[in-house]
Amino acid sequence: MTDSPLRSPAQEWREALDRFIASQRSAPLPEKEDLDPRQNAQRRVTGGVLLQFFDFLEKTASEELYPQLVEHPLPERVFVFVTDESGHCAARELMDLSTPQATCILQEEWREAIEDPVFDDDETYIHHYQFWSVWHRNIPENWEVPALDPGTEYWLHEEGFALADGAGRGAQHLWRWDGTELSLAEETMTSWTS
């Protein structure tokens, strides 16, 4: 990592994160061809929002919009993509994970890392910035969602980013999986901006 544009502390933070991931991951992650049809559909959606995020960074994530980036420019920090197995497949397709500037971590691994008293979670975003895209079935009980046909299930897609302390956004989208097709049931069930 000697030819990296990362600041030295960010480089050290990345190395600590890599060590943590290695200590947590007991088996190789699935390849694209190992995904089931639902996971493959989720991989495509995750890849799409990841590309939208990259486009946002290129065109919009300016120091004028986010003054916090003046002191801690994005190219000098590690990009952390927090996701699930299908998202990890999308990351391998769309990102250069061999660079010291970017990594992909499973949501469970990231949760373990930020709860670990030894690991510096960098909650003020000095060493990293992040994007997340995760899928789960934990639909809040207070949401009014229509009943589903037998064999159909809801999936919640959470995505968002944090570029710096107080500079981010997130949203939750409700999707329907019928065993064959993933379709958007309700875009932006919740959202936030900071």
Phi, psi and omega in degrees: 000023184284333180266025184273142173283357180294145171295151183306315178298325178292322177297315179295321178297317179299316180297321177294321177296317178300317178296320180295314179301314181299325180285338183266325188276113183264343182220154177296149178282153182294151173274168181306317182290347178273348183286145174281171184304319178296312179300323180294320176295319178294324176302317181294318178296314179300317177301321179295315180288330176295317177296321176298321179295315178299320178296318177301314180301316183293321188258336193235328188287073185258163177293334177293317180284322182234086182302338179298338183284346179297312183283330182228078182299144181304317182298343180266002180240164181275133172272122180247119175259115181260124188204197177242188185297319179294322177292327177296322176297318178298319180299317180296331178282326191251345185238153171269096183278001177274347180281147176291348184276351184215142176215162178232132184224143177290148182305318180296322179295318180296318178299317178298317181298312185287342176268349181287125182293340181275326183281133177280108184283355174053050185294347177261005174059048175275323186257342184213168166221162188216158172227142178228150175207109182225151180242140175200175183246018180275076181282126179303138183297333183278357177282134176268103180239141180297151176296151182256154173292153176305140180084001179247146180219152176272146172229137178260128177251118177253129178216153179172185181211160172223113180269331181196173177299119181080016180226088180191181176201161178205161180206158175237132181237139181261126181241157179241130177245121182256013182097343180231320188229142174260123181228147181286119179272319181205116178280141176052066173295322173219157174204160176211156177218141176228000000 
